[in-house]
Amino acid sequence: MNPITFGVIRRYCSRIDRVSICRQETLKYQNFRFIEQVPHSFDPLYLYGVGVIESEFYGESGLADPSAGKLNFLPCMEFMLSETPRKGTEHEHQPG
């Protein structure tokens, strides 16, 4: 399977759901209320994994900005991104 960049995945993401971007190299993450708020600087990074988690958002509308009010843990799509493509596993089918 060819590596997938976040720039490709971004086009298929929900426009109304919260997003968390986690860097595989550091495990540091940033949360965003909408996919449009995710900086395009993430676009060339490779998709390492994706899933639904609960992460920190603030206020009743679930913003990523701490000044918005009370801390809440809300569901979001997490994208783990890496500077290098993920290596295949022995269980993946490799076309021959």
Phi, psi and chi 1 to 4 in degrees:
 res  aa     phi    psi   chi1   chi2   chi3   chi4
   1 MET       -  134.8  175.8 -177.3  -91.3      -
   2 ASN   -72.8  144.3  -68.7  -29.0      -      -
   3 PRO   -61.3  147.0  -11.2   18.8      -      -
   4 ILE  -114.3  133.0  -59.1  169.3      -      -
   5 THR   -94.6  157.9   61.6      -      -      -
   6 PHE   -62.7  -32.0 -178.0   68.5      -      -
   7 GLY   -58.0  -35.0      -      -      -      -
   8 VAL   -73.3  -45.8  170.6      -      -      -
   9 ILE   -63.9  -37.6  -67.5  -63.0      -      -
  10 ARG   -50.5  -38.5  169.7 -166.9  -66.7  -86.1
  11 ARG   -65.2  -20.2  -63.3 -179.5  -68.6  179.1
  12 TYR  -105.0    2.1  -59.8   98.4      -      -
  13 CYS   -82.9  150.1  -67.2      -      -      -
  14 SER   -57.7  141.4  165.5      -      -      -
  15 ARG   -89.7   -4.7  -59.0  -74.7 -179.7 -130.3
  16 ILE  -117.9   -4.6   60.6  170.1      -      -
  17 ASP   -97.6  154.2  -68.1  -46.9      -      -
  18 ARG   -70.8  153.5  -68.4  171.8 -163.1   83.9
  19 VAL  -134.1  138.8  175.1      -      -      -
  20 SER  -121.9  130.1 -177.8      -      -      -
  21 ILE  -108.3  121.6  -58.0  -68.5      -      -
  22 CYS  -116.0  132.9 -178.0      -      -      -
  23 ARG   -90.7  124.0  -68.4  -64.3  -55.1  -87.7
  24 GLN   -61.8  -35.8 -171.0  -89.3  -25.7      -
  25 GLU   -68.8  -32.5  -66.9   82.8    3.6      -
  26 THR  -118.5  -17.2   63.1      -      -      -
  27 LEU    62.5   15.9  -61.6 -178.6      -      -
  28 LYS   -82.5  147.1  -68.5 -174.7  179.2 -179.6
  29 TYR  -133.9  159.8   62.8   92.2      -      -
  30 GLN  -132.3  139.4  -68.2  177.6  -93.3      -
  31 ASN  -107.8  147.6  -66.7  -21.3      -      -
  32 PHE  -139.0  143.5  -57.5   91.8      -      -
  33 ARG   -70.7  -37.8  178.3   60.8 -175.7   99.3
  34 PHE  -136.0  153.7  -60.0  110.7      -      -
  35 ILE   -60.2  -30.4 -167.7   75.1      -      -
  36 GLU   -64.9  -21.4  -73.0   86.0    5.7      -
  37 GLN   -83.3  -12.9  -64.5  173.5  -27.1      -
  38 VAL   -72.6  122.3  177.6      -      -      -
  39 PRO   -59.9  143.7  -21.2   31.0      -      -
  40 HIS   -69.6   -7.2  -73.4  -81.6      -      -
  41 SER   -64.7  -18.2   59.2      -      -      -
  42 PHE   -81.1  -17.0  -70.8  108.1      -      -
  43 ASP   -55.7  -39.9  -71.5   -4.0      -      -
  44 PRO   -78.1   -6.4   23.1  -28.3      -      -
  45 LEU   -75.7  151.4  -61.3  175.7      -      -
  46 TYR   -87.7  141.2  -65.6  100.0      -      -
  47 LEU   -70.7  124.0 -178.4   65.2      -      -
  48 TYR  -104.7  -31.2 -161.6   83.2      -      -
  49 GLY  -173.4  162.8      -      -      -      -
  50 VAL  -149.0  145.0   62.9      -      -      -
  51 GLY  -174.8  175.6      -      -      -      -
  52 VAL   -98.9  130.3  176.9      -      -      -
  53 ILE  -135.5  175.1   64.9  164.2      -      -
  54 GLU  -109.7  132.7  -73.1 -169.5   -7.2      -
  55 SER  -140.2  176.5 -163.2      -      -      -
  56 GLU   -78.2  123.8  -62.5   94.3  -16.6      -
  57 PHE  -137.9  160.7  -69.0   90.8      -      -
  58 TYR  -123.3  150.0  -60.8   88.8      -      -
  59 GLY    73.6  174.7      -      -      -      -
  60 GLU   -67.7  -27.5  -69.0 -174.6   26.0      -
  61 SER   -91.2    1.7   58.3      -      -      -
  62 GLY    68.2   50.8      -      -      -      -
  63 LEU   -85.5  162.5  -60.3  175.7      -      -
  64 ALA   -86.6   -5.7      -      -      -      -
  65 ASP   -91.3  118.5 -179.4    1.6      -      -
  66 PRO   -58.4  -23.2  -22.1   30.9      -      -
  67 SER   -72.8   -6.0   67.1      -      -      -
  68 ALA   -78.5   -8.9      -      -      -      -
  69 GLY   127.6 -153.1      -      -      -      -
  70 LYS   -56.1  141.5  179.7 -176.7  173.0 -149.5
  71 LEU   -74.2  131.8  173.5   66.0      -      -
  72 ASN  -130.8  149.0  -63.8  -63.5      -      -
  73 PHE  -102.1  114.5  -75.5   87.1      -      -
  74 LEU  -124.8  152.3  -60.6  171.6      -      -
  75 PRO   -67.3  145.8   16.8  -21.7      -      -
  76 CYS  -156.8  165.3   63.4      -      -      -
  77 MET   -87.2  125.8  -70.9  -62.8  -59.1      -
  78 GLU  -105.1  130.9  179.1 -176.5   60.8      -
  79 PHE  -113.0  118.7  -63.5   93.4      -      -
  80 MET   -92.4  122.8 -177.6  169.4  -79.1      -
  81 LEU  -118.2  151.1  -55.5  178.3      -      -
  82 SER  -139.7  153.8  177.1      -      -      -
  83 GLU   -73.1  -19.7  -68.0  178.5    8.5      -
  84 THR  -121.9  147.6   57.5      -      -      -
  85 PRO   -63.7  151.0  -12.0   20.6      -      -
  86 ARG   -71.2  137.0 -176.0  177.1 -175.9  149.3
  87 LYS   -75.4  146.4  -57.3  -87.7 -168.9 -106.7
  88 GLY   -68.4  159.2      -      -      -      -
  89 THR  -106.7  164.1   67.7      -      -      -
  90 GLU   -65.6  -17.3   60.7 -171.4   60.2      -
  91 HIS   -88.9  -11.4  -58.7  -70.9      -      -
  92 GLU   -77.6  142.7  -69.0 -179.4    8.1      -
  93 HIS   -78.6  125.9  172.4   70.0      -      -
  94 GLN  -105.5  120.2  -62.3  -63.8  -36.7      -
  95 PRO   -60.4  141.3   10.4  -15.1      -      -
  96 GLY  -117.6      -      -      -      -      -
